[in-house]
Amino acid sequence: MYRKATLNHALGMEFFLRETFSVKLGYYTNYANSKEIKWGDSAIKSFLANTGQNSLNLSSDPVAIYSPSALSPSSRTEHVNTSGYCLGLSWSTARISITMTLIREKGKGASQIIDSQPSQVLRLDSTSVYLVASTHE
């Protein structure tokens, strides 16, 4: 599996509106460390796989087949760069803490779901809400 060095960023802050109530804001990036999927490359590989030109029979027995690793599908077939933001509300006392956080993330990239087909555009759009409660003794 190919991985490259990736630099991501995160920035967050918390504002206390009252002694027990706060608002949290944040922004982050989540860039892929996988190899970028190019449509042209995936189209050529899928064409060769579909026409049987990515392998070579080594004997008259059809079981013995040589397949170059360069034409084999990778174990990671998606590449997507995302960024997102979060907004949280928190209420806490000496004994109890309750936080509700909204996380929104968007991004785009490419994915190859089936090896016999070229890659497709991948768009990610995710919204999550977390409710966390804890007690302190």
Residue frames as a rotation matrix with the C-alpha (Angstrom) as fourth column:
MET 1
0.585 0.811 0.000 0.00
0.811 -0.585 0.000 0.00
0.000 0.000 -1.000 0.00
TYR 2
-0.382 -0.695 0.609 1.38
0.696 -0.650 -0.305 3.38
0.608 0.307 0.732 -1.00
ARG 3
0.657 0.524 -0.542 1.22
0.746 -0.556 0.367 6.21
-0.109 -0.645 -0.756 1.54
LYS 4
-0.094 -0.670 0.736 2.59
0.567 -0.644 -0.514 9.72
0.819 0.369 0.440 1.29
ALA 5
-0.742 -0.204 -0.639 3.38
0.651 -0.447 -0.614 12.32
-0.161 -0.871 0.464 3.91
THR 6
-0.007 0.846 0.533 0.29
0.653 -0.400 0.644 14.42
0.758 0.352 -0.550 4.55
LEU 7
-0.956 -0.265 -0.129 -0.11
0.277 -0.657 -0.701 17.69
0.101 -0.705 0.702 6.42
ASN 8
0.031 0.999 0.033 -3.46
0.737 -0.046 0.674 18.34
0.675 0.003 -0.738 8.08
HIS 9
-0.811 -0.245 0.531 -4.58
-0.078 -0.854 -0.514 21.34
0.579 -0.459 0.674 10.11
ALA 10
0.080 0.855 -0.513 -6.87
0.831 0.227 0.508 21.82
0.551 -0.467 -0.692 13.08
LEU 11
-0.849 -0.229 0.476 -7.92
-0.026 -0.882 -0.471 24.96
0.528 -0.412 0.743 14.91
GLY 12
0.065 0.904 -0.422 -10.30
0.662 0.277 0.696 25.14
0.746 -0.325 -0.581 17.82
MET 13
-0.834 -0.265 0.485 -11.42
-0.161 -0.723 -0.672 27.44
0.528 -0.638 0.560 20.60
GLU 14
-0.171 0.761 -0.625 -13.78
0.876 0.408 0.256 27.47
0.450 -0.504 -0.737 23.54
PHE 15
-0.595 0.097 0.798 -15.71
-0.220 -0.974 -0.045 30.49
0.773 -0.203 0.601 24.83
PHE 16
-0.621 0.414 -0.666 -17.15
0.782 0.389 -0.487 30.51
0.057 -0.823 -0.566 28.34
LEU 17
-0.275 0.633 0.724 -20.39
0.151 -0.715 0.683 32.50
0.950 0.297 0.101 28.24
ARG 18
0.657 0.363 0.661 -21.02
-0.629 -0.220 0.746 31.73
0.416 -0.906 0.084 31.90
GLU 19
-0.162 -0.768 0.620 -19.03
-0.964 0.256 0.066 29.85
-0.209 -0.587 -0.782 34.51
THR 20
-0.263 0.134 0.955 -20.87
-0.190 0.964 -0.188 26.61
-0.946 -0.231 -0.228 33.68
PHE 21
0.687 0.588 0.427 -21.78
0.335 0.266 -0.904 27.12
-0.645 0.764 -0.014 29.99
SER 22
-0.276 -0.843 -0.461 -19.40
-0.259 -0.397 0.881 27.21
-0.926 0.363 -0.108 27.03
VAL 23
0.893 0.417 -0.170 -19.43
-0.240 0.121 -0.963 27.24
-0.381 0.901 0.208 23.23
LYS 24
-0.078 -0.932 0.354 -16.77
0.038 0.352 0.935 25.32
-0.996 0.086 0.008 21.28
LEU 25
0.851 0.262 -0.455 -15.81
-0.409 -0.214 -0.887 25.98
-0.330 0.941 -0.075 17.65
GLY 26
-0.043 -0.920 0.389 -13.37
-0.113 0.392 0.913 24.14
-0.993 -0.005 -0.121 15.44
TYR 27
0.764 0.132 -0.631 -12.12
-0.635 -0.022 -0.773 23.66
-0.115 0.991 0.067 11.89
TYR 28
0.019 -0.776 0.631 -9.99
-0.283 0.601 0.748 20.80
-0.959 -0.193 -0.208 10.54
THR 29
0.213 -0.031 -0.977 -8.69
-0.967 0.134 -0.215 19.18
0.138 0.990 -0.001 7.36
ASN 30
0.248 -0.130 0.960 -8.44
-0.281 0.939 0.199 15.47
-0.927 -0.319 0.196 6.65
TYR 31
0.298 -0.238 -0.924 -6.34
-0.953 -0.119 -0.277 15.03
-0.044 0.964 -0.262 3.51
ALA 32
0.990 0.120 0.072 -5.80
-0.112 0.987 -0.114 11.52
-0.085 0.105 0.991 2.13
ASN 33
0.122 -0.991 0.062 -2.36
-0.742 -0.050 0.669 9.94
-0.659 -0.128 -0.741 2.42
SER 34
0.240 0.032 0.970 -3.16
0.415 0.900 -0.132 7.43
-0.877 0.435 0.203 -0.32
LYS 35
-0.818 -0.552 0.160 -2.05
0.334 -0.231 0.914 7.69
-0.467 0.801 0.374 -3.93
GLU 36
-0.271 0.721 -0.637 -4.29
-0.622 -0.637 -0.456 9.90
-0.735 0.272 0.621 -6.06
ILE 37
-0.196 0.315 0.928 -6.54
0.557 0.815 -0.159 7.90
-0.807 0.486 -0.336 -8.38
LYS 38
-0.586 -0.043 -0.809 -6.38
-0.547 -0.716 0.434 9.17
-0.598 0.697 0.396 -11.95
TRP 39
0.438 0.890 0.123 -9.23
-0.466 0.342 -0.816 8.28
-0.769 0.301 0.565 -14.26
GLY 40
0.478 -0.294 -0.828 -6.98
-0.846 0.099 -0.524 7.61
0.236 0.951 -0.201 -17.26
ASP 41
-0.634 -0.772 0.044 -4.80
-0.742 0.591 -0.317 5.15
0.219 -0.234 -0.947 -15.35
SER 42
-0.481 0.515 0.710 -7.81
-0.352 0.628 -0.694 3.31
-0.803 -0.583 -0.121 -13.93
ALA 43
0.583 0.704 -0.405 -9.45
-0.641 0.092 -0.762 3.15
-0.500 0.704 0.505 -17.39
ILE 44
0.057 -0.657 -0.752 -6.33
-0.875 0.330 -0.355 1.56
0.481 0.678 -0.556 -18.92
LYS 45
-0.834 -0.395 0.385 -6.01
-0.545 0.693 -0.471 -0.98
-0.081 -0.602 -0.794 -16.08
SER 46
-0.098 0.872 0.480 -9.69
-0.380 0.413 -0.828 -1.92
-0.920 -0.264 0.291 -16.28
PHE 47
0.580 0.248 -0.776 -9.45
-0.811 0.082 -0.579 -2.31
-0.080 0.965 0.249 -20.09
LEU 48
-0.350 -0.806 -0.478 -6.43
-0.779 0.534 -0.329 -4.60
0.520 0.257 -0.815 -19.76
ALA 49
-0.775 0.118 0.621 -8.13
-0.421 0.636 -0.647 -6.61
-0.471 -0.763 -0.443 -17.02
ASN 50
0.233 0.970 0.069 -11.33
-0.504 0.181 -0.845 -6.99
-0.832 0.162 0.531 -19.07
THR 51
0.648 -0.026 -0.761 -9.47
-0.741 0.210 -0.638 -8.10
0.176 0.977 0.116 -22.21
GLY 52
0.958 -0.257 0.123 -7.22
0.189 0.896 0.401 -10.53
-0.213 -0.361 0.908 -20.32
GLN 53
0.568 -0.777 0.271 -4.06
0.251 -0.150 -0.956 -8.66
0.784 0.611 0.110 -21.31
ASN 54
0.387 -0.443 0.809 -2.91
-0.830 -0.549 0.097 -8.16
0.401 -0.709 -0.580 -17.73
SER 55
0.403 -0.256 0.878 -1.88
-0.519 0.727 0.450 -11.79
-0.754 -0.637 0.160 -17.33
LEU 56
-0.031 -0.519 -0.854 0.21
-0.954 0.270 -0.129 -14.39
0.298 0.811 -0.504 -19.12
ASN 57
0.942 0.311 0.123 -0.30
-0.331 0.918 0.219 -18.18
-0.045 -0.247 0.968 -19.20
LEU 58
0.065 -0.985 0.157 2.95
-0.945 -0.010 0.328 -19.85
-0.321 -0.170 -0.932 -18.16
SER 59
-0.864 -0.288 0.412 1.91
-0.174 0.941 0.292 -23.33
-0.472 0.180 -0.863 -19.25
SER 60
-0.732 0.645 -0.220 -0.84
-0.098 0.220 0.971 -25.17
0.674 0.732 -0.098 -21.05
ASP 61
-0.349 0.595 -0.724 -2.58
0.919 0.369 -0.140 -25.48
0.184 -0.714 -0.676 -17.68
PRO 62
0.038 0.413 0.910 -4.95
0.326 -0.866 0.379 -22.47
0.944 0.282 -0.168 -17.35
VAL 63
0.814 0.265 -0.518 -4.38
0.556 -0.092 0.826 -22.41
0.171 -0.960 -0.222 -13.58
ALA 64
-0.026 -0.912 -0.409 -0.80
0.851 -0.235 0.470 -21.09
-0.525 -0.336 0.782 -13.81
ILE 65
0.615 0.282 0.736 -1.16
0.638 -0.727 -0.254 -17.38
0.464 0.626 -0.627 -14.57
TYR 66
-0.472 -0.774 -0.423 1.37
0.875 -0.471 -0.115 -14.61
-0.110 -0.424 0.899 -14.10
SER 67
0.614 0.679 0.403 -0.09
0.678 -0.715 0.171 -11.21
0.404 0.168 -0.899 -13.24
PRO 68
-0.430 -0.841 0.328 2.26
0.530 -0.529 -0.663 -8.21
0.731 -0.111 0.673 -12.86
SER 69
-0.277 0.300 -0.913 1.81
0.926 -0.170 -0.337 -6.36
-0.256 -0.939 -0.231 -9.58
ALA 70
-0.937 -0.103 -0.333 1.63
0.037 -0.980 0.197 -3.02
-0.346 0.172 0.922 -11.41
LEU 71
-0.660 0.735 -0.158 -1.67
-0.365 -0.130 0.922 -4.12
0.657 0.666 0.354 -12.97
SER 72
-0.435 0.506 -0.745 -3.12
0.761 0.649 -0.004 -5.65
0.481 -0.568 -0.667 -9.81
PRO 73
0.428 0.652 0.626 -5.70
0.148 -0.734 0.663 -3.59
0.892 -0.191 -0.410 -7.94
SER 74
-0.678 -0.642 0.358 -4.42
-0.214 -0.292 -0.932 -1.84
0.703 -0.709 0.061 -4.84
SER 75
-0.501 0.483 -0.718 -5.91
0.809 0.556 -0.190 -2.67
0.308 -0.676 -0.670 -1.46
ARG 76
-0.293 0.395 -0.871 -6.93
0.458 -0.742 -0.490 0.96
-0.840 -0.542 0.036 -1.01
THR 77
-0.531 0.146 0.834 -9.17
0.843 -0.002 0.537 2.14
0.080 0.989 -0.122 -3.82
GLU 78
0.679 0.708 0.196 -10.29
0.692 -0.706 0.154 5.56
0.247 0.031 -0.969 -2.65
HIS 79
-0.604 -0.788 -0.123 -8.66
0.793 -0.579 -0.189 8.95
0.078 -0.212 0.974 -2.37
VAL 80
0.407 0.801 0.439 -10.66
0.631 -0.594 0.499 11.80
0.660 0.074 -0.747 -0.83
ASN 81
-0.804 -0.594 -0.017 -9.62
0.464 -0.609 -0.643 15.09
0.372 -0.525 0.766 0.76
THR 82
0.285 0.957 -0.061 -12.05
0.733 -0.176 0.657 16.54
0.618 -0.232 -0.751 3.27
SER 83
-0.880 -0.390 0.272 -12.39
0.081 -0.686 -0.723 19.48
0.469 -0.614 0.635 5.61
GLY 84
0.057 0.943 -0.328 -14.92
0.663 0.210 0.718 20.17
0.746 -0.259 -0.613 8.29
TYR 85
-0.582 -0.150 0.799 -16.03
-0.424 -0.783 -0.455 22.25
0.694 -0.604 0.393 11.19
CYS 86
-0.306 0.489 -0.817 -17.60
0.759 0.643 0.101 21.56
0.574 -0.589 -0.568 14.55
LEU 87
-0.345 0.330 0.879 -19.82
-0.523 -0.845 0.112 23.48
0.780 -0.421 0.464 16.93
GLY 88
-0.343 0.172 -0.923 -20.35
0.618 0.782 -0.084 22.34
0.707 -0.599 -0.374 20.50
LEU 89
0.153 0.431 0.889 -22.38
-0.588 -0.683 0.433 23.49
0.794 -0.589 0.149 23.47
SER 90
-0.324 -0.382 -0.866 -21.29
0.437 0.751 -0.495 22.39
0.839 -0.538 -0.077 26.92
TRP 91
0.447 0.439 0.779 -22.78
-0.596 -0.503 0.626 22.70
0.667 -0.744 0.037 30.38
SER 92
-0.008 -0.520 -0.854 -20.71
0.433 0.768 -0.471 21.54
0.901 -0.374 0.219 33.33
THR 93
0.738 0.143 0.660 -20.69
-0.542 -0.458 0.705 21.76
0.403 -0.878 -0.260 37.10
ALA 94
-0.175 -0.835 0.522 -18.39
-0.983 0.179 -0.045 20.24
-0.056 -0.521 -0.852 39.69
ARG 95
-0.298 0.124 0.947 -20.26
-0.345 0.910 -0.228 16.90
-0.890 -0.395 -0.228 39.38
ILE 96
0.336 0.568 0.751 -21.86
0.540 0.537 -0.648 16.75
-0.771 0.624 -0.127 35.90
SER 97
-0.546 -0.446 -0.710 -20.83
-0.379 -0.624 0.683 17.59
-0.748 0.642 0.172 32.35
ILE 98
0.286 0.658 0.697 -23.09
0.557 0.478 -0.680 17.47
-0.780 0.582 -0.229 29.27
THR 99
-0.485 -0.502 -0.716 -21.86
-0.356 -0.634 0.686 18.36
-0.799 0.588 0.129 25.78
MET 100
0.550 0.586 0.595 -23.64
0.431 0.411 -0.803 18.32
-0.715 0.699 -0.026 22.43
THR 101
-0.356 -0.787 -0.504 -21.46
-0.240 -0.444 0.863 18.66
-0.903 0.428 -0.031 19.33
LEU 102
0.844 0.529 0.082 -22.35
0.007 0.142 -0.990 19.07
-0.536 0.836 0.116 15.65
ILE 103
-0.302 -0.953 0.021 -19.69
-0.064 0.043 0.997 17.98
-0.951 0.300 -0.074 13.14
ARG 104
0.847 0.515 -0.128 -19.96
-0.106 -0.071 -0.992 18.79
-0.520 0.854 -0.006 9.43
GLU 105
-0.252 -0.959 0.130 -17.45
-0.117 0.164 0.980 17.38
-0.961 0.232 -0.153 6.92
LYS 106
0.877 0.465 -0.119 -17.28
-0.149 0.027 -0.988 17.71
-0.456 0.885 0.093 3.12
GLY 107
-0.191 -0.973 -0.132 -14.80
-0.454 -0.031 0.890 16.63
-0.870 0.230 -0.436 0.51
LYS 108
0.857 0.419 -0.299 -14.19
-0.455 0.345 -0.821 15.11
-0.240 0.840 0.486 -2.89
GLY 109
-0.294 -0.940 0.172 -11.87
-0.661 0.330 0.674 12.70
-0.690 0.084 -0.718 -4.60
ALA 110
-0.013 0.238 -0.971 -12.07
-0.887 0.446 0.122 9.45
0.462 0.863 0.205 -6.57
SER 111
-0.107 0.035 0.994 -12.95
-0.650 0.753 -0.097 5.83
-0.752 -0.657 -0.058 -5.89
GLN 112
-0.414 0.000 -0.910 -12.68
-0.772 0.529 0.351 2.61
0.482 0.849 -0.219 -7.85
ILE 113
0.145 0.612 0.777 -15.39
-0.909 0.392 -0.139 0.30
-0.390 -0.687 0.613 -6.53
ILE 114
0.813 0.151 0.563 -15.05
0.065 0.936 -0.346 -2.45
-0.579 0.318 0.751 -9.15
ASP 115
-0.133 -0.991 -0.015 -11.67
0.013 -0.017 1.000 -3.33
-0.991 0.133 0.015 -10.69
SER 116
-0.394 0.008 0.919 -13.23
0.843 0.401 0.358 -3.90
-0.366 0.916 -0.164 -14.11
GLN 117
0.635 0.633 0.443 -14.56
0.738 -0.667 -0.105 -0.32
0.229 0.394 -0.890 -14.27
PRO 118
-0.315 -0.739 0.596 -12.71
0.431 -0.671 -0.604 3.04
0.846 0.067 0.530 -14.35
SER 119
-0.744 -0.028 -0.667 -12.72
0.653 -0.241 -0.718 5.20
-0.141 -0.970 0.197 -11.25
GLN 120
0.211 0.865 0.455 -15.63
0.748 -0.443 0.495 7.47
0.629 0.236 -0.740 -10.39
VAL 121
-0.442 -0.237 0.865 -15.85
-0.248 -0.894 -0.372 10.87
0.862 -0.379 0.337 -8.72
LEU 122
-0.134 0.344 -0.929 -16.42
0.869 0.492 0.056 10.53
0.476 -0.800 -0.365 -4.98
ARG 123
-0.304 0.120 0.945 -18.13
-0.306 -0.952 0.023 13.28
0.902 -0.282 0.326 -3.00
LEU 124
-0.456 0.100 -0.884 -18.32
0.782 0.519 -0.345 13.00
0.424 -0.849 -0.315 0.78
ASP 125
-0.373 0.432 0.821 -20.90
-0.431 -0.864 0.259 14.98
0.822 -0.258 0.508 2.75
SER 126
-0.250 0.168 -0.953 -21.29
0.656 0.754 -0.039 14.00
0.712 -0.636 -0.299 6.40
THR 127
-0.132 0.260 0.957 -23.15
-0.630 -0.767 0.122 15.47
0.765 -0.587 0.265 9.35
SER 128
-0.221 0.015 -0.975 -22.88
0.577 0.809 -0.118 13.98
0.787 -0.588 -0.187 12.85
VAL 129
0.238 0.298 0.924 -24.30
-0.630 -0.677 0.380 14.96
0.740 -0.673 0.027 16.22
TYR 130
-0.353 -0.426 -0.833 -22.76
0.413 0.728 -0.547 13.70
0.839 -0.537 -0.080 19.46
LEU 131
0.532 0.473 0.703 -24.24
-0.527 -0.465 0.712 13.91
0.663 -0.748 0.002 22.92
VAL 132
-0.222 -0.712 -0.666 -21.79
0.342 0.582 -0.738 13.16
0.913 -0.392 0.114 25.72
ALA 133
0.625 0.409 0.665 -22.58
-0.505 -0.437 0.744 13.13
0.595 -0.801 -0.067 29.42
SER 134
-0.157 -0.706 -0.691 -20.27
0.362 0.610 -0.705 12.36
0.919 -0.361 0.160 32.32
THR 135
0.915 0.378 0.142 -20.19
-0.016 -0.317 0.948 12.55
0.403 -0.870 -0.284 36.09
HIS 136
-0.167 -0.974 0.156 -17.32
-0.177 -0.126 -0.976 13.47
0.970 -0.190 -0.151 38.38
GLU 137
0.710 0.384 -0.590 -16.84
0.472 0.362 0.804 12.24
0.522 -0.849 0.076 41.91
